[in-house]
Amino acid sequence: MTKKLLAYIGVLSAALISGAATVPEKPAYQFKAIARASEDITVSSTMPVRVDKVFVEDGDTVKPGQPLVQLDDKAERVQMEQLKAQAEDKTHVEAAEAQLAQKKVDLKGIEEARAKNAATELELQHARLEVTISDLSLRLAKFEHSQNALKYKQAQVQVSRLLLSVPTSDKDKPTDTFKVFKVFVERGESVDRLKEVIRIIKIDPLQIDVPVPENVVESLKLKVKQTADVIFPNAKGPPSKGSIIYVADEIDAASGTQTVRVEIPNPSGRPAGKKVSVRFSPAPK
């Protein structure tokens, strides 16, 4: 009887140990969402103008700063050259400096003559006033020269605005690229102010906004930099690894969800707009 009892206890202990070894971890949660471009930019004209050249086509790969469309800038360039000449011309400043120097010499002569009673007090005061006026004329000439330089810079900015390029950012990396999604204009066409000219998108990386129930966000302790699995339909191999870059601070009252934004590298160039599944696991302890 004792041997049977010991054998039963041994079998029960083995079963408990085996069961403890197979206790599942906290489950992962999977949600449907749509992958979208990480940047979606519409390039527009700031003024009504004619399209001179179009450098790209739909589907082209472009980099930050790369020219897209040249708008007609002939009139603006003529004005810019005129302002450049004015900005570089120092004749008025040099003439005012020479006049001031001459008036100072005249004043010194009058002062010496006055000391010898060879000039009147009125002549001395007049000479001093001439120096003051010449000094003000020099200041005015320098101010006008600086204004001409500013007008020239403004003209340069105006001309640069007529060359539409891929926007740049301090966060740009040398490897960053965009795709030309749509060219809306053709050479010779006139465009209105703020009319869309070209739309470009960045699909590497892709971003996915996932509506996650608030209780899941809390139980999994989802936070920025935590990883997530992204499953593309019909994709072979393991899920792609993404990273959480944003967790909304506000809960949507209607659905009881929080937006969790996942970013995923996309070197293979998968198109934006794909339906995907995003799987979250508990944060590591």
CORZI-V264703 format. One record per backbone hydrogen bond with DSSP energy under -0.5 kcal/mol. CO is the residue of the C=O (numbers start at 1). NH is the residue of the N-H. If there is no record, write none. Layout:
co | nh
CO | NH
CO | NH
This chain:
co | nh
1 | 5
2 | 6
3 | 7
4 | 8
5 | 9
6 | 10
7 | 11
8 | 12
9 | 13
10 | 14
11 | 15
12 | 16
13 | 17
14 | 18
15 | 19
16 | 20
17 | 21
18 | 22
19 | 22
20 | 23
29 | 280
31 | 278
33 | 276
34 | 209
35 | 273
36 | 207
39 | 202
41 | 43
41 | 200
43 | 197
43 | 198
45 | 194
49 | 191
50 | 72
51 | 188
53 | 70
57 | 60
60 | 62
60 | 180
62 | 178
63 | 66
66 | 166
68 | 55
68 | 56
69 | 71
69 | 164
70 | 52
70 | 53
73 | 77
74 | 78
75 | 79
76 | 80
77 | 81
78 | 82
79 | 83
80 | 84
81 | 85
82 | 86
83 | 87
84 | 88
85 | 89
88 | 90
90 | 94
91 | 95
92 | 96
93 | 97
94 | 98
95 | 99
96 | 100
97 | 101
98 | 102
99 | 103
100 | 104
101 | 105
102 | 106
103 | 107
104 | 108
105 | 109
106 | 110
107 | 111
108 | 112
109 | 113
110 | 114
111 | 115
112 | 116
113 | 116
113 | 118
113 | 119
114 | 117
120 | 124
121 | 125
122 | 126
123 | 127
124 | 128
125 | 129
126 | 130
127 | 131
128 | 132
129 | 133
130 | 134
131 | 135
132 | 136
133 | 137
134 | 138
135 | 139
136 | 140
137 | 141
138 | 142
139 | 143
140 | 144
141 | 145
142 | 146
143 | 147
144 | 148
145 | 149
146 | 150
147 | 151
148 | 152
149 | 153
150 | 154
151 | 155
152 | 156
153 | 157
154 | 158
155 | 159
156 | 160
157 | 161
158 | 162
159 | 162
160 | 163
162 | 71
162 | 164
164 | 68
164 | 69
166 | 65
169 | 172
173 | 176
178 | 62
179 | 181
179 | 201
180 | 59
182 | 184
182 | 199
186 | 189
189 | 51
191 | 49
192 | 195
195 | 45
197 | 184
197 | 185
198 | 43
199 | 181
199 | 182
200 | 41
201 | 179
201 | 203
202 | 38
202 | 39
205 | 38
206 | 264
207 | 36
208 | 210
208 | 262
209 | 211
210 | 212
210 | 260
212 | 258
213 | 216
213 | 217
214 | 218
215 | 219
216 | 220
217 | 221
217 | 222
220 | 283
223 | 226
226 | 244
228 | 242
229 | 231
229 | 279
230 | 232
230 | 240
231 | 277
232 | 235
240 | 230
240 | 242
242 | 228
243 | 263
244 | 225
246 | 261
251 | 253
252 | 256
252 | 257
256 | 214
257 | 252
258 | 212
258 | 260
259 | 248
259 | 261
260 | 210
260 | 262
261 | 245
261 | 246
262 | 208
263 | 243
264 | 205
264 | 206
266 | 269
271 | 274
274 | 35
275 | 233
276 | 33
277 | 231
278 | 31
278 | 280
279 | 229
280 | 29
